């Protein structure tokens, strides 16, 4: 095949009966049942489409089914806004263009693989398919030359460097410098964005807008009070000078009188439900602001929640009112009220309360360059307003549609948004629940070193460095150290960073990750499986029953404790399952897996998603596993090993029994070509009362991806580290 299909399954199979099985033949049905409507709404919201687009889509059954069919073909049940928007636009275009299903699915593949990721590329693709690559070319498939011509016409693979963008923006600013200096920040920067985008056809819009903003600020300097005052365009055909000469009726700014603070208890937003109708004081950051000169509505964030505040009367006449902008920190006093039904604040999704501000003080100013330019997904402007805003001088620094580079370069700002901030709080709660599980079972927490001189897994995945003249590595696993302390403390665990130098760039791989590991003496392989099942289910149950459970349900309404017992499947049975269900080792050659083959991420996830439940994949071949894993007593080809696979993610936990016999361990060193010298401290454990023991390692980030219902491991990290990124 000329176009290789990548099996990109989603983060979590949606709890739907038909959406991910829908095909192009279903798209012409003209009605939706209530069940279908609910399921499609869940899918469309997971595609990060705005509520208004979702609502309008569900009014058109053909459009809704078309979009669902695209998602089914791409194996996507969630994605970022930019990709979801392109799939939606393709479904809309299907209502009026004459493209065939094969042509549209051809575009879907490119969108799914992120090779078409902008509106410019998307429009070029539709134009090329209409005029140069007809439906007849897809019987059976376009030629290599036709595919190459398509990719050239759509800018697939074209890289526009930051230097190119900077130079083009600089030229555009120089051309418009006179108007810029005259109009300053009232100049419509969208004009510059348009000029640069026309010159650099395939440049990312976010990168162009960010560079335009940066160079304008470098030219004009900080915003003045006049820059922050909105201007009203004159009416068509009217004399604008008459408008300018109209006398202003601005009220004089005043210094607010401080209230009696003893009448206003200082609380956190998470406690507001207990203070309705009472006076309170809060401290936090302005997350969003809107309104007019007479009344302003601000969303306050304090790290425990979000609350709408209303500034009116003297509150908007304060001498600091011009400093009340996004991300400024404030101290507010007021009365907490619950608005009448239908008047609840959209910005306060949990309680619906708001604060009528009676006094406020500015704690810390926010740079004016950021005002209004952090766009929050939950409160995003509607489609038409967002399109207009994208061409204004107030274009977003960080928006839900921003590219990956922007989102991770400015991650310190992204964390202030609604969902990322919930992720940080939930990660803390999940970590606490893991520790509570272990302490309830009598485990001891250990703090092992992360600078080591021996390997636990494979040498090709080690980060090496010079340790005062000696070779050393960043640890891949703390397992060996945990094994040395089980004679001292018994059951034990650790939560530490581990490092892998593998060059994978998938949705589930990181160079640095949080590794939860445990070791237990006096157990059997079946005991190990029971421990893993109990750990996984108990922690999910603890999180849901904790105060953080409400936050978890907010971001993943479908989360639930997995059904027990988990599916048990041996490696040899997995090979047979793949054969029966046409899961190939190579999709192009249709080659099946054979005994001894590693089942990589995509086929593994496809198998897991088909089964739809957590799976213990057990007893892998000796050649596939680490040196410390013992051979199965009934089949020396296999090891007493296990991977826990969950739908949408794949492997989350890897574990095994450990070799407890000294002679067997020495033979394993020889078989793997490992020098036993550096492992003397580990090997000696087999000389002094060795016992049957086993353990496991859980990738915290992979567990969080599954728990949160996300689609990428980078999203659950504070500052992810992977190939190509070690900043900020």
N, C-alpha and C positions, 0 to 999 in steps of 0.2 A: 504494500500500500504506500502511496506517495505521502499520505498525511497520517502520521502515527497517532492513534488514539491514546491519550493519557488517562488512566483510570483515577481521576481525582474525586474520590468520594468525600462526603461532607463530614462536618464535625460530629454530628449526632443524627441518627435517622429520625426524621420528624415523626411524631406520633400521628401519622396520617395513614388512611387506608388506600389511597390511590395516587397521591400527587407524584411520588417518585416512580410510579409505574405507568404514568400517562404517556401516550405516544402521539405522534403527529396525526394519526387517524382519529383521535378523540377530540381534536380541536374544534370541530365544526358543530358539536353539540351546543344548542342555543340556550340551555338553562343550567343553573347550578342548584343543587340541593343545599339545605342549611348546613349539612355536615361538610359538603364539599366547599362551601363558602368559608366556613370556619377554618378548614385545613389550608385552603389557599391563602387566606389572610395571614395565617401563621408563617407560611412559606414566604410571602411577599415582604412581610416585616423582617424576616431573617435575611432577605436580600438587601436590607437597609434602605428600602424605598420609603419616601415620606408618607405619612398617614393619608394625605390627600390623594397621592397617586394610587395607594392601595385601595382607597375607597372608590375612586373612579374606575379602577381596573375591574373590581368585582361587579360593577354594573354591566360589564361586557363579558359574557360567558366565553365567547370565542377568543377574545384577547387574553383572558385569564388562563384558559386552557393552553393557548399558544405559549405563554410565558412558562407555565408549568412543564410543558413538553420540552422546552429548551433546557430547563433546569434538570429534568430527568436525563436528557441526552448527555449533559455535561457532568452528571453526578454531583450536582451542587444543591445543597439545601440551605446554604448560608454563604454570604460573601460580603465584601466591603461595598460601600455605596456606589463607587464608580463602576464596578463590574455589574452590579445589579441594575444600574441605570441603563447601561448599554444593552443588556438583555431585554429590559422593558422597551427601550426604543426600537429594538429589532422586532419585538412582538407588535408594537404599534405600527411599524412600517409594513408588517405583513397584512394589515387591514387594507392597504391601498396599493401596494406594489404587485408586480407580476412574477416575483421570484418563486422558484420551486422550493419544496421542502429541503431538498438536498443542498441547494444554494444557501439557504438560511442556516442549516446545521453546519455548513462549512464555516460560516462566520462565527457561529456559536463556539466551535472548537478554538478559533483564534482568540475569542474573548475569554474563554475558560483558561487558556494557557497564558493569558496576559500578554499576548503578542499583538493584540489590538486592544488598546487601553485608553483611547482618547476619542472625543467626538470627531476630530479631524480624520483620524484613521477609519472610524466607523462609517462616516459619510463617503470617504473615498472607496471603501469596500463595497458599499451598496451601488455606487456609481459604476465601478469596474464590473461588478457582476451583471448589472443591467446592460452594459454596452459591449463588454469585451469577453465575458466568461459566461456564456449562455447555459441554460439548463441541460442542453444536449451534451455539454462537456462533462457532465457528471454521470454519464452512462458508459462505462462503469465509474470512471474517475478522471479528473483533469490530468493532463500530461505534466511532466516535470517542468516543461517550459511555461505552460499556462500557470502553474502554481508560482513559479518564479516571477512571472509578469505581475500576477496579483499582488504578491508580497512587495514588489517594487512600487507598484501604484499606491499601496496602502502604507508605505513607510515601515513595514515590518522589519525589525532588527536595526533600524536607523537610530543611532545614538547622537543626540545633540548635547554637547558638553556644556558644563557650567560656564566655561570661558566663552563659548559661542553665544550663549544667552546674555552674558554680561556685556559683550561687545555690541550686540544688537540693541540692547536696552540703552547703552551709552550713546549710540548713534541716534536713537529715537529721541532721547532727552535733549541732546544737543540741537536737534532739529526743532524742538518745541520749547527751547529754554526760555525764550522771551515770554511766551504765554504762561509758562510755569511760574516764573518769577512774579508775574503780574497777578495771577489768580491764586498762587500758592496752593494750599491743600484743597481749595475748592475746584482745582483743575481736575477734570475727569480722567483719572489714570487709565481707565479702560481704553481710551484712545491710543495710549502708548502700548498697552497690551495687544490691541488689535494690530498695530503696525508691526510689532515684533513677531507676532504669531503669523502674520502674512509672509514675513521674510523667512522665518524659521518654521516651516509648515508643520514639522513633527515635534516641535519642542513641547514639553509638558506644560500645560496651562498654569499649574501651581507654581512651577519653577519660574515662569515668566512673570507672574504676578508678584511673587516674593522679591524677585530682582528689581522690578519696577519700583516697588515700595521702598526697598533699601536705598536705591539710587536717588529717588526723590527726597528721602529724608536726609541723605548725605548732602544734597544740593541746597535744601531749604532750611535744614536745622530743625530744632524742636518746634512743635506747634505752639502758637500763641493763642491768647483768648479769642482773638478775632478769627483765627483759623477754626476754632471749635464752634463758632456761631454759624448755624446753617443759613444758607442763602436761598432765597426763593426766586426761581426764574420768572421773568416777566411774561405776561400773557402774549399770545400771538397777535402781532399787529399793534400792540400797545406801546406807549412810550415808557420805557423802563426808568428813565430819569425821574419821572413823576413819582414813581414808586419809591425810589431811593430818597427823595426829598421829603417823604411823608414823615412827620415827627414821630419819634419812638416814645413808647409809654412804659419803659422799663422801670421796675420797682427797685429802690435802693437796697443793696445787700446789707444784712444785719449780722451782729454777733449773737448767737443763740445763748440764752441764759441757762446755765447748768441746773438740772433738777436735783431734788433730794435723792441721792443714789440709794439711800436706805429703804426707799419705797419700791425699788426695782431690784428684785433678787437677780443675780447673775447666773444664768443657766446655759445649757447647751441645747442646740436645736433638737436633738434626740429626746429631750425631756419636755418639749413644748406641749405635748398632748395633755399634760397634767396642769397646764397653766392657762387654759382657755378662759378669756374674760378677765385676766389678771395682768398687772403691770410687770414687765420683765426687762432685763437688759441682756444683750448678746454682743459677742465680738466675732468678727469673721471677715470674709472677703466678698467683694461684689462680683458675683459670677456672671450676671447679665443685667442689663439696664435698658429700659425703654420708657416712653412717655413724652411729655411736652414740658414747656416752661412752667406750667401751672401744677402738674402732678407727674411724679416719676414712680415707676414700678421697678424695683430691684430684687434680684434673687441673691440671697445671702447664703454663703457656704462656710461652715465652720469645721468641717472634717467629720462631723457626726450626722450631717443631713443638709437639706436645702430648705429655705423658707422665703416666701415672698414678703417684701416690705413695701409700704406705701408712703411716699414722701409728698406732702401737700402743705399749702399755707406757708407759714414761716419756715418750714423745713426746706423749701426750695429757694428761700431767700437768704440762706446762710452764706457767709463770706467764702465758705469752702465749697459751694455748690458746683463750681467749675472743675473741682477736683474729684467729684463723685463720678468715677468712671470705672470701667471694667478692671477687675483685679486690685482695686484700691482696698485697703483694709480699714474697717470702720468699727466704732463702738456705738451701738444704737440703744435707745431707750424707747419703750412704747407699750401699748396694750395689745395683747394677742387676741384676735377675734377669728370667728369662723364665719366666712361669708355666706349669704343666703344661697339656697340650692340654685345651681346653674351659674353662679358667679365665682366658683372656686378658682383659685390661681392655677393655671396650667403649669406654672413653674414649680409647684409644690406637689409632686405626684403622690406622696405618701399620706399626708394628713389633711391637706386642703386648708390649713390655717394661714393667716397672714398677720403681719405686724403693722399696726398703725403707728408710725414713728412720731414720737413727741419730743425727741432730742437726739442729736447725733454728733459724733466727733470723728474727725479724720485721724486715723492712726498712721497710716503709711500711704504715700501717693503711689499711683501707678503711671508708668511711662505712657504718655498720650499716644504714642505710636501704636499701642496695642488696643486702644479703645474700640470696642465693638468688633474686634477682628478675631476673637476666639469663638467659633461657631459650635454650639452644643447640639448634638444629634437630637436629643429629646425635644428641643424647642426650636428646631430649625425653621427658617422661613419657608413659606410655601413656594412651590416650583417657580411661579412667575416672579415673585419677589427675589428669590435667590438668583435667578438669571439676571435680573436688573442689578443686584448688588455685586455680581461678579465683574461688572464693567465699571464700578464706581471707584472712587478714591479710597473707599473704606473696605476694599476686598480683604477676604479672610487670611490671617496668618496661618491658622490651623483650622481646617474645616473637615467634616466627615468625608469629604471627597478628596482630601489632600492625598498626594502620592506617598508611597512608603518612605522615601527618603525624607520628605518634609516631616512626616509623623514621627520618625525616629530621631531626626536631628533636633526637633523641638519637643522631645518626649517629656521634658520637665514642665512644659505647658499642657501637653496632652493629659498628663496625670490629673490636672485640675478639672477635666471634663467629667461628666456624670458617671458613665460606665467604667472608665479607667480608675476613677477614685474608688468605686465600689469594689473593683478587682483587688485593689491594695488592701482594703479593709477585710474582704473575704479571705484573702490569702493568709492574713494574720489569724483569722478565726479558724481556718482549716488546719493550720500548723498547730494551734492550741489543741484542737480536737484530736489530732494524731498523738500529741504528747499525753493528753488525758487518757486515751485508749491504752497506751503503753504503761503509764503509771498505775492505772487500774488493774493491769495484769501483772504488776510487780517487776517490770523491766527497769533497768538502770540506764540513764543516758550517758553516753561516752563522747568525748571531744577529741577525735583522732587528728593526727597531723595531715596536712594537705601537700607538703613538700616531701617527696619520697625518692628513693633510689632503686625501686623495683616496680615491676608492672603487675597489675592484677588481671588485665585482659590481653590487649594486643599492642605490640610495640609501635605499629604504624599509626596508632591513634594517640600517641603520647606527645605532650608539649614538653620539650626538653629545655634546660637552661643550665648555666654555670653556677654552681653553689660553692663559692669560695674555692674555686679551682677543681671541684669534683663534679662529675655529671649528675644531674638530678632531674626530676620530672614533677609536673603537677599531677596530682593523684587522679586516677580513673575510678577508684573505688576505695572505700575504707574497710571493706570486708575483712581483709587479712588482719588488720589491727583489732577488729571486733572479736575475731576468733581467739586472739591471744588473751582476752580478758574474761571469756565465759567461765574458765575455772575459778575466777576471782569473784565475779558478780552474778553469774548465771545468765538469764535472759537479758539482752542488752540491745540498745539501738543508738543511732546517731543521725543527725540531720546536718549535712555539711555540703560544701560545693565540690563537685567533681568536674573533670575536664576531659573533653574528647577532641582530638585534632583531626577527626575525619572531615572530609570536605563536602559532606552532604549539605544540600540547601533545600530541605523539604519542610513541610508544615510541622514536623515533630522533632527536628534536630536542632540542637544548640551546641556551642563550643563550651559553655559553662552552664551548669544546671544544679538545682538543689536535689541532693541525693539522700533519700531516706532509706537507711539500711538497718537490718536487724539480724541477730544470730541467736539461735536457741540450742542448748545441749539436750541430750537424752530424748530425741524425737525421731520419728520415722518419716518417710516421704509423705505418707497420708496425713500425718500430723501437720506437716509443713503446709499442705494444701488447705487444711482446716484453718490454720493460723492466717493464711492469706485471705481466705473468704471472710473470716470473722473481722479482720482488720478493715477490709474494703467496705463492708456493709455497715459496720459499727461506726466508722468515721463519718460516712454519709449521713447516717441516722443522727449522730451527735450534732453535726452542722445544722441539719434541718430543725432540730429541737432547740438550738441555741438562739440567742438574740439575732445572730447573723442569718438565721434561716429566712427571715423576711427579705433581706437583701438578695439572698441566693434565688429565691422564687421570683424576685423582680426581674433578674437578668435571665433566668432559665425556668420559666413556669412549669416545665415538664419534668423537672428533676425528681427522682424518686430513688429509694433504696432498692438496689438490684434484687431480683428474685433469687432465692437460694433453693437448692444447691446450684453452683455454676456448672456449666457444661464441661465434662471431662473429655478430652480428645487427645489421642496419642499422635505423635508426628507422622507415623505411617498411615494413620487414618486421615490425617489432614491432606496427605499426598493423594489419597484415593478420593477424598471429597473434592479436591480441585479438578481431578479428572472427570468425575461425574457431572460437575457443574460448569465444565468448560472454562475453568480459570487456568490460563496458560502461563507457562514460564516465559514465553515470548509471543506476544500478540500477533506479530507479523508472520512468524513461521508456524504458529499454532503448535509449538512444541510443548509437551506436558512436563510437569515436574517428575523427577526420578528420585529414588532414595539417595540421600546424601546432598541433595540440592537445598540451599537456603531459600526459604520462601520470603521474598523481599516485601517491602512495605505495602505496595499497592495491591498485589494479590492477597496478602495477608488481611488487609483491611476489607477487601471485597468479600473474602470468605467470612470474616467476622460480621460484616453488615448483613450478609445473607442469613446468617444464623440469628442475628439480632439480640444476642445475650452475651454476657461475659463468658469467656472460654478459658479453661486451663489447658494449654497446649503442652503436652508432657513428653518426656523421654526422647530427647533429641540425640542424633548420632554423635559419637565421641568426637569425630573430626570437627564438628561445628561448635563445640563448647570449650570452656576454659579448662586448664590443666587440673584444677582442684576438684572437678566434679567426678564422683565415683561412677563406675560402670554398673548398669542394672544387673542384678544377680541372675535373672532369667534370660538375658540377652546381652552379651558383652559388646555388641555393636552400639548399644544405647547407653545413655546416662540417666541418672535420677535427677532430671532437670525439669523446669516448668517456666513458661511465660504466661502471664495473665493478659489476655487480649480483650479489649472492650470496643463496642461498636463506635465507628467514627474516628477512632484514634489508633487502634491497634495495640501494640505492646505497651503496657504501663508498668508491669512488674516482671522482673526476671529473678528466678531463684533456683536453688538446688540443695541437695544434701552435699556435704563436704567430705573429701577423703579423710578418714580418721586413722588409717593404717600407714605407718612410717614407710614400709617397703613399697606399698602401692603408690604413695606420693613420690618417692624417688624414681619409680618407673615412669610416672607421668612427666616428671621433669625431663627425663631422657627422651621420651617419646616426642615431646614438644621442642626439644633442642634448647632447653632453658638451663642456664648455669645455676645450680642450687646454692652456690656460695652466698649471694646477697639475701637468700631466703632462709638462712640458718635459724634466725629468730622465730620464723613462722614454722619451719619444719620441726623444730625441737618440741613444739606442743604435742607432737605424736609420741614423744618419749616419756612423758610424765602424765600418765593417767588419761590418755586419749579416750574420747567417748563418741558415739554417733551424734552428729550435730548437723544443722542445716541453717540456711538463712536466705535472704533476698534483698533486692534493691528496688525501690520505687522511685520513678522520676516524678518529682513533685509537679513540675510544669505540665507534664502529660496528664497527670491526674486532674489538675485544675482545668485543662482544656476540656476534658470530658465532663467534669462537674459543672462548669460554667456554660457548656453548650457553645463554646467558641469554635473557630475553624482554623486557628493558627497559634502555635506555641509562643510566638514572639509577643502576642497580645497580653499574655498573663505574666510577663516578666517586667521587673522594674526598669532595667536597662539591658535589653538582650545582647548577648555576645554570640556572634556567628561569623562565618567566613565573610569578610568584607566589612565588618563593623566591630569596633572596640571602643566606641565613643557614644555618648558623652561619658 
